[in-house]
Amino acid sequence: ETLAQVPPEYQPATGKWVGVAARSTVFAYDKTKLKEDQLPKSLLDLADPSWKGRWAASPSGADFQAIVSALLRLKGEAATADWLKAMKENFTAYKGNNTVMKAV
């Protein structure tokens, strides 16, 4: 039943196992500077110029690669490229998620 939900190209030849991966991403923020109702509704919202200089990420982290991979799969190459270009304009890069958290 579970294997039937997996696209054929990702199914093992034996049909005796299923690969599973899960990851969550956190958007940490300073409650004294941003109210909950002002949070982006989507990761894609961070491409808006109104977020310029107001968010940070660690693009060298493995979790960032997973975010970009998911965006590519869900929204396509053009939307992902647009988001990455806007991100380059809008965000502050830090090395390591702990450094990002300390900055918050």
MMTF fields as JSON, N, C-alpha, C and O atoms, coordinates in Angstrom:
{
  "mmtfVersion": "1.0.0",
  "mmtfProducer": "UNKNOWN",
  "numBonds": 415,
  "numAtoms": 416,
  "numGroups": 104,
  "numChains": 1,
  "numModels": 1,
  "chainsPerModel": [1],
  "groupsPerChain": [104],
  "chainIdList": ["A"],
  "bondAtomList": [4, 2, 8, 6, 12, 10, 16, 14, 20, 18, 24, 22, 28, 26, 32, 30, 36, 34, 40, 38, 44, 42, 48, 46, 52, 50, 56, 54, 60, 58, 64, 62, 68, 66, 72, 70, 76, 74, 80, 78, 84, 82, 88, 86, 92, 90, 96, 94, 100, 98, 104, 102, 108, 106, 112, 110, 116, 114, 120, 118, 124, 122, 128, 126, 132, 130, 136, 134, 140, 138, 144, 142, 148, 146, 152, 150, 156, 154, 160, 158, 164, 162, 168, 166, 172, 170, 176, 174, 180, 178, 184, 182, 188, 186, 192, 190, 196, 194, 200, 198, 204, 202, 208, 206, 212, 210, 216, 214, 220, 218, 224, 222, 228, 226, 232, 230, 236, 234, 240, 238, 244, 242, 248, 246, 252, 250, 256, 254, 260, 258, 264, 262, 268, 266, 272, 270, 276, 274, 280, 278, 284, 282, 288, 286, 292, 290, 296, 294, 300, 298, 304, 302, 308, 306, 312, 310, 316, 314, 320, 318, 324, 322, 328, 326, 332, 330, 336, 334, 340, 338, 344, 342, 348, 346, 352, 350, 356, 354, 360, 358, 364, 362, 368, 366, 372, 370, 376, 374, 380, 378, 384, 382, 388, 386, 392, 390, 396, 394, 400, 398, 404, 402, 408, 406, 412, 410],
  "bondOrderList": [1, 1, 1, 1, 1, 1, 1, 1, 1, 1, 1, 1, 1, 1, 1, 1, 1, 1, 1, 1, 1, 1, 1, 1, 1, 1, 1, 1, 1, 1, 1, 1, 1, 1, 1, 1, 1, 1, 1, 1, 1, 1, 1, 1, 1, 1, 1, 1, 1, 1, 1, 1, 1, 1, 1, 1, 1, 1, 1, 1, 1, 1, 1, 1, 1, 1, 1, 1, 1, 1, 1, 1, 1, 1, 1, 1, 1, 1, 1, 1, 1, 1, 1, 1, 1, 1, 1, 1, 1, 1, 1, 1, 1, 1, 1, 1, 1, 1, 1, 1, 1, 1, 1],
  "groupList": [{"groupName": "GLU", "atomNameList": ["N", "CA", "C", "O"], "elementList": ["N", "C", "C", "O"], "formalChargeList": [0, 0, 0, 0], "bondAtomList": [1, 0, 2, 1, 3, 2], "bondOrderList": [1, 1, 2], "singleLetterCode": "E", "chemCompType": "L-PEPTIDE LINKING"}, {"groupName": "THR", "atomNameList": ["N", "CA", "C", "O"], "elementList": ["N", "C", "C", "O"], "formalChargeList": [0, 0, 0, 0], "bondAtomList": [1, 0, 2, 1, 3, 2], "bondOrderList": [1, 1, 2], "singleLetterCode": "T", "chemCompType": "L-PEPTIDE LINKING"}, {"groupName": "LEU", "atomNameList": ["N", "CA", "C", "O"], "elementList": ["N", "C", "C", "O"], "formalChargeList": [0, 0, 0, 0], "bondAtomList": [1, 0, 2, 1, 3, 2], "bondOrderList": [1, 1, 2], "singleLetterCode": "L", "chemCompType": "L-PEPTIDE LINKING"}, {"groupName": "ALA", "atomNameList": ["N", "CA", "C", "O"], "elementList": ["N", "C", "C", "O"], "formalChargeList": [0, 0, 0, 0], "bondAtomList": [1, 0, 2, 1, 3, 2], "bondOrderList": [1, 1, 2], "singleLetterCode": "A", "chemCompType": "L-PEPTIDE LINKING"}, {"groupName": "GLN", "atomNameList": ["N", "CA", "C", "O"], "elementList": ["N", "C", "C", "O"], "formalChargeList": [0, 0, 0, 0], "bondAtomList": [1, 0, 2, 1, 3, 2], "bondOrderList": [1, 1, 2], "singleLetterCode": "Q", "chemCompType": "L-PEPTIDE LINKING"}, {"groupName": "VAL", "atomNameList": ["N", "CA", "C", "O"], "elementList": ["N", "C", "C", "O"], "formalChargeList": [0, 0, 0, 0], "bondAtomList": [1, 0, 2, 1, 3, 2], "bondOrderList": [1, 1, 2], "singleLetterCode": "V", "chemCompType": "L-PEPTIDE LINKING"}, {"groupName": "PRO", "atomNameList": ["N", "CA", "C", "O"], "elementList": ["N", "C", "C", "O"], "formalChargeList": [0, 0, 0, 0], "bondAtomList": [1, 0, 2, 1, 3, 2], "bondOrderList": [1, 1, 2], "singleLetterCode": "P", "chemCompType": "L-PEPTIDE LINKING"}, {"groupName": "TYR", "atomNameList": ["N", "CA", "C", "O"], "elementList": ["N", "C", "C", "O"], "formalChargeList": [0, 0, 0, 0], "bondAtomList": [1, 0, 2, 1, 3, 2], "bondOrderList": [1, 1, 2], "singleLetterCode": "Y", "chemCompType": "L-PEPTIDE LINKING"}, {"groupName": "GLY", "atomNameList": ["N", "CA", "C", "O"], "elementList": ["N", "C", "C", "O"], "formalChargeList": [0, 0, 0, 0], "bondAtomList": [1, 0, 2, 1, 3, 2], "bondOrderList": [1, 1, 2], "singleLetterCode": "G", "chemCompType": "PEPTIDE LINKING"}, {"groupName": "LYS", "atomNameList": ["N", "CA", "C", "O"], "elementList": ["N", "C", "C", "O"], "formalChargeList": [0, 0, 0, 0], "bondAtomList": [1, 0, 2, 1, 3, 2], "bondOrderList": [1, 1, 2], "singleLetterCode": "K", "chemCompType": "L-PEPTIDE LINKING"}, {"groupName": "TRP", "atomNameList": ["N", "CA", "C", "O"], "elementList": ["N", "C", "C", "O"], "formalChargeList": [0, 0, 0, 0], "bondAtomList": [1, 0, 2, 1, 3, 2], "bondOrderList": [1, 1, 2], "singleLetterCode": "W", "chemCompType": "L-PEPTIDE LINKING"}, {"groupName": "ARG", "atomNameList": ["N", "CA", "C", "O"], "elementList": ["N", "C", "C", "O"], "formalChargeList": [0, 0, 0, 0], "bondAtomList": [1, 0, 2, 1, 3, 2], "bondOrderList": [1, 1, 2], "singleLetterCode": "R", "chemCompType": "L-PEPTIDE LINKING"}, {"groupName": "SER", "atomNameList": ["N", "CA", "C", "O"], "elementList": ["N", "C", "C", "O"], "formalChargeList": [0, 0, 0, 0], "bondAtomList": [1, 0, 2, 1, 3, 2], "bondOrderList": [1, 1, 2], "singleLetterCode": "S", "chemCompType": "L-PEPTIDE LINKING"}, {"groupName": "PHE", "atomNameList": ["N", "CA", "C", "O"], "elementList": ["N", "C", "C", "O"], "formalChargeList": [0, 0, 0, 0], "bondAtomList": [1, 0, 2, 1, 3, 2], "bondOrderList": [1, 1, 2], "singleLetterCode": "F", "chemCompType": "L-PEPTIDE LINKING"}, {"groupName": "ASP", "atomNameList": ["N", "CA", "C", "O"], "elementList": ["N", "C", "C", "O"], "formalChargeList": [0, 0, 0, 0], "bondAtomList": [1, 0, 2, 1, 3, 2], "bondOrderList": [1, 1, 2], "singleLetterCode": "D", "chemCompType": "L-PEPTIDE LINKING"}, {"groupName": "ILE", "atomNameList": ["N", "CA", "C", "O"], "elementList": ["N", "C", "C", "O"], "formalChargeList": [0, 0, 0, 0], "bondAtomList": [1, 0, 2, 1, 3, 2], "bondOrderList": [1, 1, 2], "singleLetterCode": "I", "chemCompType": "L-PEPTIDE LINKING"}, {"groupName": "MET", "atomNameList": ["N", "CA", "C", "O"], "elementList": ["N", "C", "C", "O"], "formalChargeList": [0, 0, 0, 0], "bondAtomList": [1, 0, 2, 1, 3, 2], "bondOrderList": [1, 1, 2], "singleLetterCode": "M", "chemCompType": "L-PEPTIDE LINKING"}, {"groupName": "ASN", "atomNameList": ["N", "CA", "C", "O"], "elementList": ["N", "C", "C", "O"], "formalChargeList": [0, 0, 0, 0], "bondAtomList": [1, 0, 2, 1, 3, 2], "bondOrderList": [1, 1, 2], "singleLetterCode": "N", "chemCompType": "L-PEPTIDE LINKING"}],
  "groupTypeList": [0, 1, 2, 3, 4, 5, 6, 6, 0, 7, 4, 6, 3, 1, 8, 9, 10, 5, 8, 5, 3, 3, 11, 12, 1, 5, 13, 3, 7, 14, 9, 1, 9, 2, 9, 0, 14, 4, 2, 6, 9, 12, 2, 2, 14, 2, 3, 14, 6, 12, 10, 9, 8, 11, 10, 3, 3, 12, 6, 12, 8, 3, 14, 13, 4, 3, 15, 5, 12, 3, 2, 2, 11, 2, 9, 8, 0, 3, 3, 1, 3, 14, 10, 2, 9, 3, 16, 9, 0, 17, 13, 1, 3, 7, 9, 8, 17, 17, 1, 5, 16, 9, 3, 5],
  "groupIdList": [1, 2, 3, 4, 5, 6, 7, 8, 9, 10, 11, 12, 13, 14, 15, 16, 17, 18, 19, 20, 21, 22, 23, 24, 25, 26, 27, 28, 29, 30, 31, 32, 33, 34, 35, 36, 37, 38, 39, 40, 41, 42, 43, 44, 45, 46, 47, 48, 49, 50, 51, 52, 53, 54, 55, 56, 57, 58, 59, 60, 61, 62, 63, 64, 65, 66, 67, 68, 69, 70, 71, 72, 73, 74, 75, 76, 77, 78, 79, 80, 81, 82, 83, 84, 85, 86, 87, 88, 89, 90, 91, 92, 93, 94, 95, 96, 97, 98, 99, 100, 101, 102, 103, 104],
  "secStructList": [7, 7, 4, 4, 4, 1, 7, 4, 4, 4, 1, 7, 6, 6, 7, 1, 7, 7, 7, 7, 7, 7, 7, 7, 7, 7, 7, 7, 7, 7, 6, 6, 6, 7, 7, 4, 4, 4, 1, 7, 1, 1, 4, 4, 4, 4, 4, 1, 4, 4, 4, 6, 6, 1, 3, 3, 3, 7, 6, 6, 1, 2, 2, 2, 2, 2, 2, 2, 2, 2, 2, 2, 2, 2, 2, 7, 2, 2, 2, 2, 2, 2, 2, 2, 2, 2, 2, 2, 2, 2, 3, 3, 3, 7, 1, 1, 2, 2, 2, 2, 2, 2, 2, 7],
  "xCoordList": [0.836, 0.0, 0.878, 0.615, 1.91, 2.814, 3.618, 3.762, 4.13, 4.937, 4.146, 4.728, 2.86, 2.016, 1.988, 1.66, 2.328, 2.336, 3.662, 3.793, 4.634, 5.971, 6.068, 5.734, 6.525, 6.688, 7.588, 8.557, 7.278, 8.035, 9.549, 10.295, 10.009, 11.46, 12.159, 13.384, 11.384, 11.969, 11.678, 12.014, 11.068, 10.767, 11.946, 12.572, 12.243, 13.306, 12.831, 11.642, 13.766, 13.416, 12.747, 11.87, 13.155, 12.599, 11.223, 10.443, 10.923, 9.651, 9.572, 8.48, 10.713, 10.713, 11.061, 11.14, 11.269, 11.563, 11.095, 10.854, 10.972, 10.593, 11.468, 11.572, 12.09, 12.894, 11.987, 11.028, 12.296, 11.493, 12.439, 13.467, 12.079, 12.863, 11.894, 10.859, 12.238, 11.415, 12.352, 13.407, 11.959, 12.771, 11.824, 10.842, 12.123, 11.34, 12.298, 13.478, 11.769, 12.561, 11.886, 10.66, 12.69, 12.179, 12.433, 13.492, 11.459, 11.629, 11.63, 10.572, 12.818, 12.948, 12.865, 13.379, 12.218, 12.101, 12.061, 11.751, 12.377, 12.377, 10.976, 10.544, 10.269, 8.886, 8.765, 7.67, 9.865, 9.808, 9.903, 9.609, 10.312, 10.462, 9.448, 9.239, 8.826, 7.899, 6.772, 7.016, 5.56, 4.385, 4.051, 4.392, 3.392, 3.069, 2.275, 2.488, 1.361, 0.549, 1.328, 0.8, 2.572, 3.426, 4.387, 5.129, 4.364, 5.253, 4.885, 3.722, 5.86, 5.535, 4.636, 4.795, 3.716, 2.812, 3.499, 3.113, 4.523, 5.24, 6.704, 7.034, 7.548, 8.953, 9.099, 10.016, 8.206, 8.255, 8.036, 8.507, 7.332, 7.088, 8.387, 8.442, 9.421, 10.694, 11.392, 12.383, 10.884, 11.419, 10.914, 11.473, 9.875, 9.311, 10.318, 10.954, 10.478, 11.429, 11.19, 12.112, 9.988, 9.723, 10.511, 10.628, 11.05, 11.84, 13.34, 14.141, 13.72, 15.145, 15.8, 15.348, 16.882, 17.629, 16.938, 17.414, 15.82, 15.039, 15.071, 14.426, 15.804, 15.899, 17.284, 18.024, 17.611, 18.919, 18.783, 17.773, 19.814, 19.845, 21.303, 22.209, 21.498, 22.818, 22.794, 22.5, 23.101, 22.999, 24.014, 23.897, 25.003, 25.985, 25.524, 26.17, 24.419, 23.932, 23.175, 22.572, 23.211, 22.52, 21.017, 20.36, 20.466, 19.031, 18.632, 17.513, 19.518, 19.209, 19.102, 18.227, 19.979, 19.914, 18.574, 17.987, 18.095, 16.805, 15.666, 14.721, 15.748, 14.723, 14.692, 13.623, 15.854, 15.922, 15.452, 14.75, 15.827, 15.4, 13.88, 13.256, 13.293, 11.839, 11.153, 10.153, 11.68, 11.123, 11.192, 10.238, 12.305, 12.479, 11.449, 10.853, 11.254, 10.297, 8.855, 8.056, 8.525, 7.135, 6.744, 5.603, 7.683, 7.344, 8.009, 7.62, 9.008, 9.66, 10.919, 11.228, 11.632, 12.93, 12.825, 13.629, 11.866, 11.754, 11.443, 12.069, 10.49, 10.12, 11.276, 11.507, 12.0, 13.146, 14.252, 14.84, 14.537, 15.576, 15.18, 16.015, 13.913, 13.438, 13.589, 14.023, 13.227, 13.324, 14.774, 15.076, 15.663, 17.074, 17.673, 18.479, 17.284, 17.764, 17.271, 18.042, 15.993, 15.435, 16.069, 16.33, 16.312, 16.956, 18.32, 18.681, 19.073, 20.407, 20.329, 21.23, 19.267, 19.071, 18.572, 18.906, 17.785, 17.038, 17.652, 17.422, 18.41, 18.782, 20.213, 21.005, 20.52, 21.876, 22.369, 21.686, 23.536, 24.099, 24.936, 25.737, 24.736, 25.541, 26.095, 25.539, 27.178, 27.744, 27.272, 27.722, 26.372, 25.856, 24.553, 24.378, 23.662, 22.366, 22.471, 21.664, 23.448, 23.614, 23.956, 23.506, 24.741, 25.085, 23.842, 23.669, 22.988, 21.726, 20.886, 20.352, 20.764, 19.945, 20.491, 19.718, 21.81, 22.397, 22.093, 21.873, 22.077, 21.759, 20.32, 20.03, 19.43, 18.023, 17.944, 16.855],
  "yCoordList": [-1.198, 0.0, 1.257, 2.21, 1.244, 2.388, 2.504, 3.597, 1.404, 1.401, 1.917, 2.511, 1.707, 2.171, 3.699, 4.25, 4.376, 5.843, 6.424, 7.637, 5.558, 5.986, 5.912, 4.882, 7.003, 6.948, 5.776, 5.473, 5.131, 3.939, 4.123, 3.206, 5.313, 5.515, 5.526, 5.436, 5.635, 5.635, 4.342, 4.232, 3.383, 2.105, 1.144, 1.099, 0.385, -0.613, -1.78, -2.097, -2.411, -3.539, -4.66, -5.347, -4.849, -5.94, -5.598, -6.496, -4.317, -3.907, -4.194, -4.194, -4.44, -4.841, -3.719, -3.949, -2.518, -1.401, -0.102, -0.045, 0.929, 2.251, 3.274, 3.26, 4.155, 5.21, 6.328, 6.715, 6.831, 7.894, 8.972, 8.672, 10.213, 11.327, 12.409, 12.64, 13.054, 14.16, 15.247, 14.957, 16.475, 17.601, 18.754, 18.96, 19.478, 20.683, 21.869, 21.729, 23.016, 24.234, 25.243, 25.35, 25.96, 26.92, 28.335, 28.634, 29.192, 30.618, 31.305, 31.562, 31.602, 32.237, 33.747, 34.298, 34.405, 35.855, 36.484, 35.822, 37.762, 38.532, 39.103, 39.958, 38.637, 39.062, 40.542, 41.1, 41.182, 42.619, 43.443, 44.638, 42.805, 43.516, 43.11, 43.82, 41.969, 41.445, 40.725, 39.869, 41.06, 40.408, 39.16, 39.068, 38.222, 36.956, 37.172, 36.469, 38.141, 38.366, 39.044, 39.213, 39.429, 40.032, 39.02, 39.349, 37.807, 36.764, 36.418, 36.537, 35.994, 35.574, 34.341, 33.472, 34.281, 33.117, 31.95, 30.792, 32.278, 31.277, 31.696, 32.877, 30.742, 31.0, 31.909, 32.728, 31.763, 32.576, 34.056, 34.909, 34.368, 35.765, 36.513, 37.735, 35.799, 36.433, 37.03, 37.747, 36.739, 37.327, 38.758, 39.507, 39.133, 40.474, 41.512, 41.302, 42.626, 43.663, 44.206, 44.745, 44.071, 44.558, 43.788, 44.246, 42.623, 41.819, 42.1, 41.493, 43.015, 43.307, 43.717, 44.636, 43.006, 43.286, 42.86, 43.172, 42.15, 41.773, 40.287, 39.835, 39.52, 38.095, 37.573, 38.175, 36.434, 35.83, 34.327, 33.734, 33.731, 32.279, 31.847, 32.666, 30.551, 29.966, 29.087, 27.895, 29.67, 28.903, 27.773, 26.949, 27.722, 26.642, 25.395, 24.35, 25.494, 24.359, 23.349, 23.7, 22.099, 21.028, 21.259, 20.88, 21.876, 22.114, 23.13, 23.076, 24.047, 25.018, 24.318, 24.64, 23.377, 22.599, 21.872, 21.794, 21.346, 20.659, 21.626, 21.263, 22.847, 23.854, 24.17, 24.198, 24.403, 24.722, 23.527, 23.706, 22.328, 21.124, 20.972, 20.64, 21.214, 21.116, 22.187, 21.913, 23.389, 24.477, 24.142, 24.38, 23.599, 23.201, 22.153, 22.231, 21.19, 20.105, 20.601, 20.2, 21.471, 21.918, 23.077, 23.15, 23.982, 25.198, 25.307, 26.138, 24.47, 24.477, 25.332, 26.088, 25.174, 25.822, 27.346, 28.035, 27.881, 29.34, 30.006, 31.005, 29.467, 30.045, 29.945, 30.862, 28.837, 28.657, 29.647, 30.257, 29.809, 30.762, 32.186, 32.953, 32.537, 33.873, 34.086, 35.149, 33.066, 33.175, 33.33, 34.148, 32.552, 32.636, 33.999, 34.547, 34.539, 35.874, 36.922, 37.779, 36.858, 37.811, 37.613, 38.581, 36.371, 36.085, 36.753, 37.351, 36.647, 37.25, 38.753, 39.329, 39.371, 40.806, 41.124, 42.172, 40.235, 40.55, 40.058, 40.674, 38.99, 38.359, 38.676, 39.201, 38.346, 38.415, 36.986, 36.161, 36.695, 35.346, 35.206, 36.079, 34.102, 33.749, 32.36, 31.577, 32.059, 30.714, 29.933, 30.172, 29.008, 28.158, 28.678, 29.877, 27.756, 28.12, 28.699, 29.548, 28.255, 28.819, 30.3, 31.086, 30.679, 32.097, 32.903, 34.026, 32.34, 33.004, 33.197, 34.282, 32.15, 32.226, 33.285, 34.024, 33.366, 34.381, 35.775, 36.693, 35.942, 37.25, 37.652, 38.835, 36.698, 36.984, 37.513, 37.824],
  "zCoordList": [0.0, 0.0, 0.0, -0.734, 0.824, 0.885, -0.404, -0.951, -0.882, -2.097, -3.296, -4.203, -3.316, -4.421, -4.514, -5.565, -3.432, -3.413, -3.903, -4.068, -4.133, -4.539, -6.066, -6.651, -6.726, -8.177, -8.576, -7.879, -9.673, -10.089, -10.132, -9.789, -10.556, -10.663, -9.309, -9.243, -8.222, -6.874, -6.11, -4.93, -6.76, -6.112, -6.277, -7.336, -5.236, -5.367, -6.229, -6.258, -6.927, -7.799, -7.015, -7.539, -5.761, -4.97, -4.399, -4.084, -4.266, -3.674, -2.187, -1.618, -1.542, -0.134, 0.838, 2.045, 0.329, 1.218, 0.569, -0.637, 1.383, 0.896, 1.613, 2.839, 0.848, 1.451, 1.959, 1.292, 3.122, 3.716, 4.242, 4.849, 4.002, 4.54, 5.002, 4.378, 6.083, 6.582, 7.104, 7.668, 6.911, 7.371, 7.652, 6.939, 8.667, 8.934, 8.975, 9.298, 8.644, 8.633, 9.557, 9.595, 10.282, 11.263, 10.772, 10.22, 10.979, 10.708, 12.062, 12.636, 12.571, 13.885, 13.709, 12.735, 14.654, 14.563, 15.952, 16.943, 16.002, 17.243, 17.432, 16.659, 18.451, 18.691, 19.029, 18.964, 19.386, 19.67, 18.384, 18.386, 17.292, 16.02, 14.964, 13.98, 15.179, 14.188, 14.898, 15.748, 14.563, 15.152, 14.334, 13.155, 14.964, 14.304, 13.018, 12.03, 13.029, 11.828, 10.697, 9.598, 10.959, 9.939, 9.307, 8.382, 9.809, 9.29, 7.851, 7.466, 7.054, 5.688, 5.732, 6.59, 4.82, 4.746, 4.049, 4.212, 3.273, 2.497, 2.388, 2.5, 2.175, 1.908, 0.69, 0.627, -0.263, -1.472, -1.183, -1.935, -0.108, 0.262, 0.552, 0.41, 0.953, 1.286, 0.069, 0.211, -1.123, -2.346, -2.543, -3.344, -1.828, -1.956, -1.467, -0.434, -2.181, -1.771, -0.351, 0.261, 0.166, 1.528, 2.589, 3.726, 2.228, 3.166, 3.05, 3.76, 2.161, 1.962, 3.279, 3.961, 3.615, 4.831, 6.114, 7.205, 5.999, 7.179, 7.475, 8.421, 6.69, 6.984, 6.636, 5.858, 7.235, 7.057, 6.907, 7.285, 6.351, 6.191, 6.101, 5.952, 6.197, 6.035, 4.783, 4.867, 3.626, 2.39, 2.253, 1.346, 3.134, 3.06, 3.812, 3.731, 4.538, 5.322, 4.475, 3.461, 4.897, 4.169, 4.129, 3.16, 5.167, 5.173, 4.112, 3.602, 3.771, 2.719, 1.367, 0.563, 1.127, -0.113, -0.211, -1.291, 0.9, 0.907, 0.591, -0.11, 1.1, 0.822, -0.673, -1.283, -1.254, -2.68, -3.513, -4.508, -3.121, -3.845, -3.801, -4.808, -2.637, -2.514, -3.35, -4.013, -3.323, -4.12, -5.607, -6.348, -6.031, -7.431, -7.834, -8.908, -6.973, -7.262, -7.261, -8.106, -6.314, -6.157, -7.067, -7.525, -7.332, -8.079, -9.445, -10.266, -9.685, -10.99, -11.029, -10.108, -12.145, -12.3, -12.355, -11.725, -13.084, -13.231, -11.892, -11.537, -11.156, -9.854, -8.871, -8.082, -8.915, -8.01, -8.355, -7.461, -9.632, -10.053, -9.657, -9.179, -9.853, -9.465, -7.971, -7.528, -7.191, -5.734, -5.29, -4.421, -5.881, -5.515, -5.885, -5.133, -7.029, -7.415, -6.419, -5.988, -6.053, -5.092, -3.72, -3.005, -3.359, -2.079, -2.011, -0.997, -3.098, -3.146, -2.88, -2.269, -3.333, -3.128, -1.716, -1.162, -1.141, 0.083, 1.387, 2.428, 1.375, 2.643, 3.055, 2.272, 4.292, 4.822, 4.995, 5.602, 4.471, 4.566, 5.826, 6.161, 6.511, 7.674, 7.448, 6.678, 8.11, 8.022, 9.241, 10.362, 9.007, 10.079, 10.675, 10.891, 10.928, 11.5, 12.905, 13.284, 13.674, 15.026, 14.952, 15.787, 13.968, 13.792, 13.432, 13.904, 12.607, 12.255, 13.503, 13.733, 14.31, 15.524, 16.481, 17.09, 16.619, 17.495, 16.979, 17.768, 15.669, 15.083, 15.355, 15.535, 15.385, 15.691, 17.12, 17.604]
}
